[in-house]
Amino acid sequence: MSKLKYIGLDVHQASISVAILDENGKLVMQSVIATRAAALLELLDGVRGTVQVTFEEGTYSAWLYDLLVRRVSKVVVCNPRKNALLKKGNKSDRIDAWKLAELLRGGMLSPVYHGENSTRTLQELTRSYMTLTQDTTRVMSRIKAIYRSQAIVYGGKKLYTGRHRGEWLSQLKQPGLLCRAERLYEELDLLQQLRRKAKQGLLVESQKHPVCARLRSIPYLGPIRAAVLAARVQTPHRFRSKRQFWAYCGLGLETRSSADYLQVEGQIKRSRKKVLIRGLNLDHNHDLKNIFKGVAMSASIFSGPLQGFYQERVAAGIKPEMAQLTLARKIAAIALTIWKKGESFDPAKLKAQAA
């Protein structure tokens, strides 16, 4: 019977610290190798038994996962935000690798999903578009900051259009500020051009994925939102239920409780005190949260089948912002359901109860 080996990898640009534990937690080997495929595969070839490997999500995680997934029995790409034990006590590359292997052996790691290669091109095009969108927004904010610093009143989109750019620049009297604003405008023009190309490429690629067309059947879930949703989620079967999907989208409720059981007449009974709700979960995918909150905001303002759901919640005494959150959760649940079943949105199946 083959013995289990647990391998923790602390990955850096130049080197990988490796720690190998057996099934009893004994440190079998600890080494440092170069961050190269050949060096890592040579190390694995010398390990006997059933091998499980873990490393943290980061720059090299996709490359490492593709390299190892068919060569070992199990690969766990863990969430570094939830590895609180790595931050305690002494810290070094060797210690981190050993702790990762120990946490893998104990089953205490939170995995990050990897493994859907059919959407890889869509994922990369989405990253390109989202990065250019963020960079464009950042440059626009810097342009606004220049005029704000000179107490120049601005508003609307005229500040960024080429037609009105000359009259805005004429208001800057300081030569240094004028030069800086001109360079930012040049950068903005280039970013907007690249963003349009990235958007076109993303839309063309999304047409190759039938799920995008089904997601677009949901009111106010447009082609860009559908493409980003498909790229970020990759497959709906990652989530067993809608509540897991809500947590991934930042729409899950975090609760806190303590002293859940009491001793009553010599018997242990569960306490009936109310569980405290501390708000939405913090560890989530921000793009998906923005998508569903944006769709819910549009659906609550404009007429359609989803607006009736929102208005019913408000009429029942729920605050508008909480009713909008409930609508966002409902839309997320609908998206997950139609994705799993391969259907399109049907207003007739929209249930009246809260999500």
Buried (B, 14 or more C-beta within 10 A) or exposed (E): EEEBBBBBBBBEEEBBBBBBBBEEEEEBBBEBBEBEEEBBEEBBEEBEBBBBBBBBBEEBBBEBBBBBBEEBEBBBBBEBEBBEBBEEEEEEBBBBBBBBBBBBBEEEBBBBEBEBEEBEBBBBBBBBBBEBBEBBEEBBEBBBEBBEEEEEEBEEEEBBEEEEBEEBEEEBEEEEBBEBBEEBBEBBBEBBEBBEEBBEBBBEBBEEBEBBEBBBBBBBBBBBBBBBBBBBBBBBEEBEEBBEBBBBBBBBBEEEEEEEEEEEEEEEEEEEEEEEEEEBBEEBBEBBBBBBBBBBBBBBEEEBBBBBBBEBBBEEEBEEEEBBBBBBBBBBBBBBBBBEEEEEBEEEEEEEEBB
